[in-house]
Amino acid sequence: MKGLPDRVLDHLREVIEAPDLSATRYSLEKEVGRGGMGVVYSAHDTVLDRRVALKVLSSVNTAEPRTLAQLEHPGIVPVHDSGLLPDGRAYYVMKLVQGARLDQFAAGHPALPELLRVMSRICEPVAFAHAHGIIHRDLKPENVMLGPFGEVLVLDWGVARVLGSAQHDSVAGTRGYMSPEQASGLTGALDVRSDVFSLGRIMEYLLASTDAPQPVRAIARKAAATDRELRYAGALDLSADIARFLDGQPVSAYRESWREQTLRWISHHKTLAALILTYVAIRALIFFFTRR
C-alpha cells in the first residue's frame, strides 16, 4: 500500500493541530507562521470585524503574552487578548502584521544608508524593552518585520526573560545570533549586552553583500564582540554610532587615519570643499601670473 502524498499528510497535520476556537470570539483562517514556541494563525475577530494574528503556544505557559503586554511601543506588536483553549494550550491575539521579513527586505539589496536606517530602527524597541528590564534572547532577521508604511517591528518574544529574575531555563535562541554566554548556558549571566550581540550579528548579516566602509563594519564588530565587555553598553549606544556615521561624524567603534578624516569631511561637505579648492586654485593662478 502506497503512503499518502506529502500534501495530504500536511493537510491532515494542520487539521489535527488546528486550535478549537469555538468558545472564543475568533474564527480560524490559516497558519501563517511556526516556531519552537508555538504556531501563529490569521483569524477573524467576529466582534470587532477585523483580521488578527492568533498565536497558540506549545504549552500552558502564559509568560509570553504577559511580557508583551508590558511593552507598549510602536516597534512591538500589541497584544489584544489572551486565554486558554479547551485542550489546555494558551493563546494570545495580536495585531496582524503585513509586510516583509528583514531577510526578505535584505534580499532586494537596498542601499547602505537605507539598511543602516532600518538597523537603527530595530534598536529602538529592543532598547525600550531593556529599559523595562526585559531581554529578547532570540533576535534574528526572521524575527524582524518591515511594514508597508515604514514600520519596523521586532517579533516573537516567546523566550524573552525579565532581567534579574530567578528563571532557570534551558538555552534559548538561534545559533549564529545568540551571544557566547547565552550559547554556553550561562542564563544567570545574561544582560542587555546579550541582545546587543544579536543586533551586531544582524548588522553583519545585512552588510554581507555590501561594500560598506570600514567604520560601518567596525560598528557591527563591536556590537558582536565575543567579549561582552567590549560591546556597546546598550542598543541605543549602537544606534547612536550608526547615526553618527549617517551624519558624517566619526564613530566610536573606529579610529580614523588623517587621510580618512579628510575624505570623510570632503564627502559630507562637497559644496564647501569645492569652493575651497576653487579658491586655492584661483589664488595659485594669481600668484603664478603675478610672479612672471
C-alpha positions, 0 to 999 in steps of 0.5 A, spaced: 500 500 500 502 506 497 503 512 503 499 518 502 502 524 498 506 529 502 500 534 501 495 530 504 499 528 510 500 536 511 493 537 510 491 532 515 497 535 520 494 542 520 487 539 521 489 535 527 493 541 530 488 546 528 486 550 535 478 549 537 476 556 537 469 555 538 468 558 545 472 564 543 470 570 539 475 568 533 474 564 527 480 560 524 483 562 517 490 559 516 497 558 519 501 563 517 507 562 521 511 556 526 516 556 531 519 552 537 514 556 541 508 555 538 504 556 531 501 563 529 494 563 525 490 569 521 483 569 524 477 573 524 475 577 530 467 576 529 466 582 534 470 587 532 470 585 524 477 585 523 483 580 521 488 578 527 494 574 528 492 568 533 498 565 536 497 558 540 503 556 544 506 549 545 504 549 552 500 552 558 505 557 559 502 564 559 509 568 560 509 570 553 503 574 552 504 577 559 511 580 557 508 583 551 503 586 554 508 590 558 511 593 552 507 598 549 511 601 543 510 602 536 516 597 534 512 591 538 506 588 536 500 589 541 497 584 544 489 584 544 487 578 548 489 572 551 486 565 554 486 558 554 483 553 549 479 547 551 485 542 550 489 546 555 494 550 550 494 558 551 493 563 546 494 570 545 491 575 539 495 580 536 495 585 531 496 582 524 502 584 521 503 585 513 509 586 510 516 583 509 521 579 513 528 583 514 531 577 510 526 578 505 527 586 505 535 584 505 534 580 499 532 586 494 539 589 496 537 596 498 542 601 499 547 602 505 544 608 508 537 605 507 539 598 511 543 602 516 536 606 517 532 600 518 538 597 523 537 603 527 530 602 527 530 595 530 534 598 536 529 602 538 524 597 541 529 592 543 532 598 547 525 600 550 524 593 552 531 593 556 529 599 559 523 595 562 528 590 564 526 585 559 531 581 554 529 578 547 534 572 547 532 570 540 533 576 535 534 574 528 532 577 521 526 572 521 524 575 527 524 582 524 518 585 520 518 591 515 511 594 514 508 597 508 508 604 511 515 604 514 514 600 520 519 596 523 517 591 528 521 586 532 517 579 533 516 573 537 518 574 544 516 567 546 523 566 550 524 573 552 526 573 560 525 579 565 532 581 567 534 579 574 529 574 575 530 567 578 528 563 571 532 557 570 531 555 563 534 551 558 538 555 552 534 559 548 535 562 541 538 561 534 545 559 533 549 564 529 545 570 533 545 568 540 551 571 544 557 566 547 554 566 554 547 565 552 550 559 547 554 556 553 548 556 558 550 561 562 542 564 563 544 567 570 549 571 566 545 574 561 544 582 560 542 587 555 549 586 552 546 579 550 541 582 545 546 587 543 550 581 540 544 579 536 543 586 533 551 586 531 550 579 528 544 582 524 548 588 522 553 583 519 548 579 516 545 585 512 552 588 510 554 581 507 553 583 500 555 590 501 561 594 500 560 598 506 566 602 509 570 600 514 567 604 520 560 601 518 563 594 519 567 596 525 560 598 528 557 591 527 564 588 530 563 591 536 556 590 537 558 582 536 564 582 540 565 575 543 567 579 549 561 582 552 565 587 555 567 590 549 560 591 546 556 597 546 553 598 553 546 598 550 542 598 543 541 605 543 549 606 544 549 602 537 544 606 534 547 612 536 554 610 532 550 608 526 547 615 526 553 618 527 556 615 521 549 617 517 551 624 519 558 624 517 561 624 524 566 619 526 564 613 530 566 610 536 567 603 534 573 606 529 579 610 529 580 614 523 587 615 519 588 623 517 587 621 510 580 618 512 578 624 516 579 628 510 575 624 505 570 623 510 569 631 511 570 632 503 564 627 502 559 630 507 561 637 505 562 637 497 559 644 496 564 647 501 570 643 499 569 645 492 569 652 493 575 651 497 579 648 492 576 653 487 579 658 491 586 655 492 586 654 485 584 661 483 589 664 488 595 659 485 593 662 478 594 669 481 600 668 484 603 664 478 601 670 473 603 675 478 610 672 479 612 672 471 
